[in-house]
Amino acid sequence: MTRAILAMDVGIIGRHSFRGGAHPPQKKDLTRDSEIQAGPAVKEVAVMLSQHIGAACRPLVRKGNMAQAGQKIGDSDAYVSAPVHSPITGQVKEIGLRSHAVLGRSTAIIIEAYPHDATRRSYSELKEQIDESKYSAEQICEAVRQAGIVGMGGAGFPTRVKIEPSPQTPKEILIINGCECEPYITCDYRLMLERTNLIIAGAKLAGRASGCSRVFIAIEDNKPAAIEAMVAALQGQSGGPQAPWGGGIELAVVKTKYPQGGERQLINAVLKKQVPTGGIPPMIGVLVVNVATAAAIAEAVLFDRPLTHRVVTVSGEAIAKPGNYYVAVGTSVSDLIDFCGGVTQKSAKVVLGGPMMGIALADLDTPITKTSGAVTVLTKEQIGGAKFARRQTPCIHCGRCLEVCPENLNPTKIAHAVKYNLLDAAEKEYFINACSECGCCSYVCPANIEVTGYIKTGKIFLARQKKKMPQ
Amino acid sequence: MLSDLRISCSPHISGRLSTRSVMIDVIIGLIPAMAAAGYYFRVHALILISTCVIACVGTEWLCNLIRRKPNSLDDFSAVVTGIILALSLPPKLPIWTAVIGGVFAIGIGKMVFGGLGSNIFNPAMVGRTFLSVSFGMLMTSWTAPATLDAKMSKIAPENAADTRTQATPLAWSKMAIKNKLGAGTYNEHNFAGTITGEVGGCLGETSVIALAIGGIYLLIRRTIRFHIPLAVLLCAFVSAGIAYLSDSYAYMQPFYHLTSGGLLLCALFIATDPVTAPLTRRGMWIFGAGVGGLTMLIRIVGAYPEGVMFSVLLMNAVTPLIDRWCKRIPAGGKPSVT
């Protein structure tokens, strides 16, 4: 089936885009054809108590306790929070500090696997279509909450909070985000190929829970196989009289461009609507859920399985065996790299996430969290070509960062305002807080200026300043 | 190996562009104009270009040495300044004058402000202005292209001791405004001359074809955007058109204005200098319109036959104001005050 025929047959919405954006090399062919394989059978996991936005969990176990695979080991009473579960059966070795990619040192529950622990979880499969009307919205929300599901695309916002209907901001449209615009990463792509039904089930359940009347699945047009798989699966779904195919789910093919998978950009591309600056999608009645999150919702509701494992793409030019692995949350990055045959001589930088927005790790014992979709090992040449060998020159005001900025900001002006400590100007005149830190400006900058770095720094300084100031 | 992990802020990869590659692009874009200059004005043109480039590069090197700054020659911006300065000089300018121009352009036009990226005014235009104010006579004696037929009319034979001089199209225009001759005398033959470049004028500004080829290259490479050139040409055309419609005996046809003088060189290579032009699109339109309008004002009303140089400098001066005025609004609208 060619894409053109597909579009005619089933009325695919698209192919849309947003203004701005960059085209970094995709590099997805390194892992695109590697099936999701079981990850390392780890001896020890470190489950972070804060893997999401919101309140950190309290540990529910003590040192020396036994933890069953799937047992809840941390929870919080706060509304915006999500519990954590043990991915393996073993003994709690300690509750101590581990490196967290974003938060720095933070508390984790370290569980040592029993020597003969054979509980190696595999991803659930779903053969038949589901009838989501069997589940009530409350039931779905509660299952999602209990399973500790958070946004797996990277932000880690507790999914229950997101999908729960709210009278102030009624949600109408749900977009399942299968864009995966970051270079190298293919975990969502493989999931769309191998767990298509699970994602569709998750989409239906999320739609039912949130009360959304329209559900889109958005995929970038560089993934024709995923689009085909999705169309084939959707055509098998029964639909009501209003929805002749796909059970009311529409497919939106969007243009391949970075950061197409960004929530605000995706909404703009699919619906031609703009989320207000500083606002969130529900303010315009939209909900965006990552495909991996959708699959996790289906696993939680249909199979009652908590979120303890996720697919992680281990890729990059400097890794021996790149691939997509089903990894226990809490596995350390070094264990994962060893499992993939280690790194080659050329390796220079290990990035948790993709190369555009990922975080360079200083400590390889950093555990995988629910939000880490990839480990990318970059070579010296790559980062050398990027940031070390080439001399940084002064800004020549070429305006390329303005052109690529998906939020229509003036990155160079913000960066210079931060550089010269004019935080007030950065905030009030150049709207620093509207920046989504996608990294396009640094990527295209011919002068090699760390524009995104300046902006991130400025945001942190501003937040500190506001904390100090009495309201 | 994994013992020396590099840490940096994301993104961890970056595009292939560098300041040097941008500058080299501009140099490539200027090659047709340089070739045309070499063809029409022969060896002296090439000597002038290389003199200016050497003077500019040398001055930048010296300034870095004095300021104890790291060497910045490898970004090639001094080369670009040198070429543009040379292309805006009269063909038979003495070498020593060109050296002074180059030194002034880089030394005063760029390095005193802090080097690349910090200068307010276009360095090449600063250098040229200095020369035309200091050596007015030398800067306004135009030689005819070497390819031109000897039987062509000479407007200023008294200037010509051993070289043939020829009035530039804009000098014709000025004469016409003073009603010494009608603008119509500037006939179709001369118009064709401005297209190919077979006409009196500065080194690089005469050949419309060569400039257009270079400009299209830069546009395709996205080294420059179309906003400024289009705004300059449109505004110049409209202003010249108004003048022409008001008195077609005294004023040249607007098309002649576009093709003659330094307007095209300015629109494509000088006004588009990113350092001294506004950042936002709206700002670019205003900037370009200002350059085009001021040029025509000087050409038509002012005392000089050519106004590109001063209009670029004037608009450079207001660039920070334009940037301050034309701010970008975030895609999601201005954030509501919380």
Boltz contact constraints between the chains, C-beta under 6 A:
constraints:
  - contact:
      token1: [A, 274]
      token2: [B, 331]
      max_distance: 6.0
  - contact:
      token1: [A, 274]
      token2: [B, 332]
      max_distance: 6.0
  - contact:
      token1: [A, 275]
      token2: [B, 332]
      max_distance: 6.0
  - contact:
      token1: [A, 276]
      token2: [B, 332]
      max_distance: 6.0
  - contact:
      token1: [A, 276]
      token2: [B, 333]
      max_distance: 6.0
  - contact:
      token1: [A, 277]
      token2: [B, 330]
      max_distance: 6.0
  - contact:
      token1: [A, 277]
      token2: [B, 332]
      max_distance: 6.0
  - contact:
      token1: [A, 277]
      token2: [B, 333]
      max_distance: 6.0
  - contact:
      token1: [A, 277]
      token2: [B, 335]
      max_distance: 6.0
  - contact:
      token1: [A, 278]
      token2: [B, 335]
      max_distance: 6.0
  - contact:
      token1: [A, 348]
      token2: [B, 6]
      max_distance: 6.0
  - contact:
      token1: [A, 349]
      token2: [B, 6]
      max_distance: 6.0
  - contact:
      token1: [A, 351]
      token2: [B, 12]
      max_distance: 6.0
  - contact:
      token1: [A, 355]
      token2: [B, 12]
      max_distance: 6.0
  - contact:
      token1: [A, 355]
      token2: [B, 13]
      max_distance: 6.0
  - contact:
      token1: [A, 356]
      token2: [B, 11]
      max_distance: 6.0
  - contact:
      token1: [A, 357]
      token2: [B, 10]
      max_distance: 6.0
  - contact:
      token1: [A, 358]
      token2: [B, 10]
      max_distance: 6.0
  - contact:
      token1: [A, 360]
      token2: [B, 7]
      max_distance: 6.0
  - contact:
      token1: [A, 360]
      token2: [B, 8]
      max_distance: 6.0
  - contact:
      token1: [A, 362]
      token2: [B, 7]
      max_distance: 6.0
  - contact:
      token1: [A, 378]
      token2: [B, 12]
      max_distance: 6.0
  - contact:
      token1: [A, 383]
      token2: [B, 6]
      max_distance: 6.0
  - contact:
      token1: [A, 383]
      token2: [B, 12]
      max_distance: 6.0
  - contact:
      token1: [A, 386]
      token2: [B, 13]
      max_distance: 6.0
  - contact:
      token1: [A, 386]
      token2: [B, 14]
      max_distance: 6.0
  - contact:
      token1: [A, 387]
      token2: [B, 8]
      max_distance: 6.0
  - contact:
      token1: [A, 390]
      token2: [B, 18]
      max_distance: 6.0
  - contact:
      token1: [A, 393]
      token2: [B, 19]
      max_distance: 6.0
  - contact:
      token1: [A, 393]
      token2: [B, 75]
      max_distance: 6.0
  - contact:
      token1: [A, 394]
      token2: [B, 116]
      max_distance: 6.0
  - contact:
      token1: [A, 394]
      token2: [B, 117]
      max_distance: 6.0
  - contact:
      token1: [A, 395]
      token2: [B, 117]
      max_distance: 6.0
  - contact:
      token1: [A, 396]
      token2: [B, 19]
      max_distance: 6.0
  - contact:
      token1: [A, 396]
      token2: [B, 117]
      max_distance: 6.0
  - contact:
      token1: [A, 396]
      token2: [B, 274]
      max_distance: 6.0
  - contact:
      token1: [A, 396]
      token2: [B, 275]
      max_distance: 6.0
  - contact:
      token1: [A, 397]
      token2: [B, 274]
      max_distance: 6.0
  - contact:
      token1: [A, 397]
      token2: [B, 275]
      max_distance: 6.0
  - contact:
      token1: [A, 397]
      token2: [B, 279]
      max_distance: 6.0
  - contact:
      token1: [A, 398]
      token2: [B, 274]
      max_distance: 6.0
  - contact:
      token1: [A, 399]
      token2: [B, 279]
      max_distance: 6.0
  - contact:
      token1: [A, 402]
      token2: [B, 279]
      max_distance: 6.0
  - contact:
      token1: [A, 407]
      token2: [B, 330]
      max_distance: 6.0
  - contact:
      token1: [A, 407]
      token2: [B, 331]
      max_distance: 6.0
  - contact:
      token1: [A, 408]
      token2: [B, 328]
      max_distance: 6.0
  - contact:
      token1: [A, 408]
      token2: [B, 330]
      max_distance: 6.0
  - contact:
      token1: [A, 408]
      token2: [B, 331]
      max_distance: 6.0
  - contact:
      token1: [A, 409]
      token2: [B, 330]
      max_distance: 6.0
  - contact:
      token1: [A, 410]
      token2: [B, 328]
      max_distance: 6.0
  - contact:
      token1: [A, 431]
      token2: [B, 330]
      max_distance: 6.0
  - contact:
      token1: [A, 434]
      token2: [B, 330]
      max_distance: 6.0
  - contact:
      token1: [A, 439]
      token2: [B, 10]
      max_distance: 6.0
  - contact:
      token1: [A, 439]
      token2: [B, 11]
      max_distance: 6.0
  - contact:
      token1: [A, 442]
      token2: [B, 11]
      max_distance: 6.0
  - contact:
      token1: [A, 443]
      token2: [B, 11]
      max_distance: 6.0
  - contact:
      token1: [A, 443]
      token2: [B, 14]
      max_distance: 6.0
  - contact:
      token1: [A, 443]
      token2: [B, 15]
      max_distance: 6.0
  - contact:
      token1: [A, 444]
      token2: [B, 15]
      max_distance: 6.0
  - contact:
      token1: [A, 446]
      token2: [B, 17]
      max_distance: 6.0
  - contact:
      token1: [A, 446]
      token2: [B, 18]
      max_distance: 6.0
  - contact:
      token1: [A, 446]
      token2: [B, 19]
      max_distance: 6.0
  - contact:
      token1: [A, 446]
      token2: [B, 22]
      max_distance: 6.0
  - contact:
      token1: [A, 447]
      token2: [B, 19]
      max_distance: 6.0
  - contact:
      token1: [A, 450]
      token2: [B, 9]
      max_distance: 6.0
  - contact:
      token1: [A, 453]
      token2: [B, 9]
      max_distance: 6.0
